[in-house]
Every structure is written in C-alpha cells, then in structure tokens.
Amino acid sequence: MSPMKNEAVADLVSNTLEELLDQVRGDRSGELADYIPQLAQVDPEGLALSVVSSTGRIYAVGDHDQHFTLQSASKPFVYALALSQRGPDVVHERVGYEPSGEPFNAISLDAEGRPANPMINAGAIVTSSLIEGATPDARFEAIRHCVSAFAGRELELDEAVYASETATGHRNRALANLALAAGTLDRTVIDATDVYFRQCSLKVTATDLAVMGATLSNNGVNPLTGVQVMTPEVVRRTLAIMLSCGMYNYSGYWMNDVGLPAKSGVGGGIVAVSPGKFGVGTYSPRLDPSGSSVRGVAALRLMSNQLGLHLLNHPSEAAASFNADDSSFDNLILRMRGELDFACVERIVHELSEHGDTIKSVHMDLGESTAVVPTARGMLKDLQEVLAHEDIPITIDDPRDFIETEPHLKAPEPHVADAHAPLPENQ
Ligand code: GLU
C-alpha cells in the first residue's frame, strides 16, 4: 500500500470521530462548574475527542490540545496507585466498593464510617490520603509521577485552579472532617484535602485522557512509552470501580446505556476505556446536573451504540478472532487479532482437532495481537509441543514475543497514526 493510501486509511478513523463530534456539537445545554470559581472562566465551546488504541495509535479531533484540569478524572488513577502501594485489603478497610447513587460531593459514609466508593469525593479524599509519603508535597509528587506515567508525559499543576479550589473547598474539608471523626482518615484534614485539590488541578488534554485510558486498556502498559504503570490486577480492579461507580448518580444508567468503564470530572473531561482495544478522552466543559460533561456523555453514548462497544454486547463471542486463510486446512494460516484469550485458543484447538487429518503445516501470525492472557499462552505452548510431536511443522510470527516472555510485560511499538496529533512533549 502506498503511503498516500495509508494516510487515507488512517483518516477513515479520524473522519468517523469528526462525524461523531458533529452529531453532538450543537448541544449547548448544561452549565460550567462555578462552585470552583476558576472553572467558570473557561471557553464553554471547547470540544474534543481523542482515541488511543492499545497498540498506541492516536486519533484526535476537535480541540484536542486544549488544556483543562483533571478534577475527578484523577480518582481512578490515584485509586490504582493506592491499590498498588497498599493492596486492596488496606484500601477497602477505609473505602467501600458500592455505587452510592448520590452526587459526587455527597456526605456519604456507611455504618463503619467508610465512604461508599473511591470515585466520590469523600472516598477519593480518603484514597488519596493513603498514598505513601512523609509530607503532602511528597504524596502529591508520587501522584503526579504516577498520573504522568499513565499519560506518557509530565503533567503540570494548574496553580490558579488549585488556589481557587483551596479557597472555596469547604465542603470537601467537611467531608474530610467526617472521615477523620469516623476514624477512616489518618492525615490532618488540611493535609489530606491539599493533596486531593492538587491531584484535581493537574492539567491534561483530551489526548492525555485517551492515553491514560489506553494504558488501562492495555493491561497497565502505556502503549506510547512501553512503561508498565500498573499490574493487570490493579487495572482490573480500577476498571471495575470505574464501571460501577465512575459516573456518580448516573452510574447505573451509564452501565446500561454506554457500558464502558469511565470517569468524568467537573473540569469537562471524561476518560473511558474499551478494555483490550482503546482509551477515549473527551472534553467539553458544560456539565449536566450530575457533574458530567453533557457533550462528552453524548459522544460516548454515540460511540458505544454506533461502534458497538458496550462490554456486554456480545457475551458469547471471544474477545479475539482469528481467520483461517486456507479453507482446505492443508497449510493452515491463523491470523490473530486483539487479546488472545482462553476462548480464542479453545477455538483454535477445536478447529485443529477437527481437521487434524488433513493439516500439513500451521502458521500463526500474532502481529495484530495486543496481549496473550496467561492461560492462552500456556495453551499455545502446549499446542506447539503437541503439533511437533505429530510432525506437523508450526511457525509462529510473534513480533512482540507474547508467547516467550511473561504476559503483559512487553509493550507494542508506538505508532502515531494521525500526524496532526502527535503526543506533545510539553503541552
Ligand atoms: N475537585 C472537584 C471537587 O472535589 C472534583 C469534583 C468532580 O470533578 O466531580 O469538588
């Protein structure tokens, strides 16, 4: 394929995203967040949609380089850091797992004094207080470092938003006081909320959010930098909380309607994840009454419906698919795509066993695979041995060494598909 055609193919994706944004552009409903005065200063028209694949391809349309503050979209990433430092038992002694069905800033503590979940303010303040570090500065630096690793670049603090939030964050300090009184907060209220306000005031773009989401979609490996930011287990737990609690008192509806792990913030951003496939970042600062971006929610609803992304869309289909190029099964060529899971390898094994008599050779191409889950990896190794034993030659094209190396530890080569949207060095 000539480079000309290649670009045209890449544009097909960006054009689809542009068309999606066009469908929501005209919606001017909602209000800018004004309880943090600085947030009311932004241009209400900003609108962006970025998608980053688990293999590191970037597609970004609209105002994708416009900065805004992370706000509550910081919560899943700080939760992931707390889980990785303290483990789920310690974290969940202090904060629950359950959707609260209440607004983000609700006074929400259960009978044991725990906030309902880490995605509402009370729970996020407690989660953030669990981050290791002797001082608030050290704890914030640990958070900034971690969120930057998710984004693949150094994120900076928006000093004006931080100051504005500190000056007006009485309700958050009240929530921290209640957690302190209930014995769920080990820091002082001022220290705990100071770190929380700073994590909320980190500056990002829609593309940063998409890269952060892509890191979650890629089992914790940032697909642009290759850095393993979190373990697959922490990622799974984080995605579960995002799916059940990420959209505040809209979470149940979101689960039904969109069906993707996501987190919104009152800065106008939403990060969403299609596990094993891609991360999505949206930006549009007018908010609905639950505190989520009106046009961001609308864009993600469209994406989910039009691109068929709801997690429960195809419960009976394996996440990965394979094509057999040779229908005679003589010299079988298997091309794998996506995450190679148990179900996919089971299908391969089944096909091979059905046509075992006629197969003369097998070629397996993992070039488009994004991951091989541990069980599937073991099964593929076994399959190699069995075929060798049967004198059936098997060749495996495995450019990322999924089969030979520990699963999830290898990152795919970055590939920037949209020349207009390179990952900025310093936005
Ligand atoms: N910093 C905001 C607050 O605590 C975050 C709220 C949000 O984004 O939902 O009020």
Residues whose N, C-alpha, C, O or C-beta is under 5 A from the ligand:
A	BS01	LIG	Q71 S72 F104 N121 C200 S264 G265 V266 G267 G291
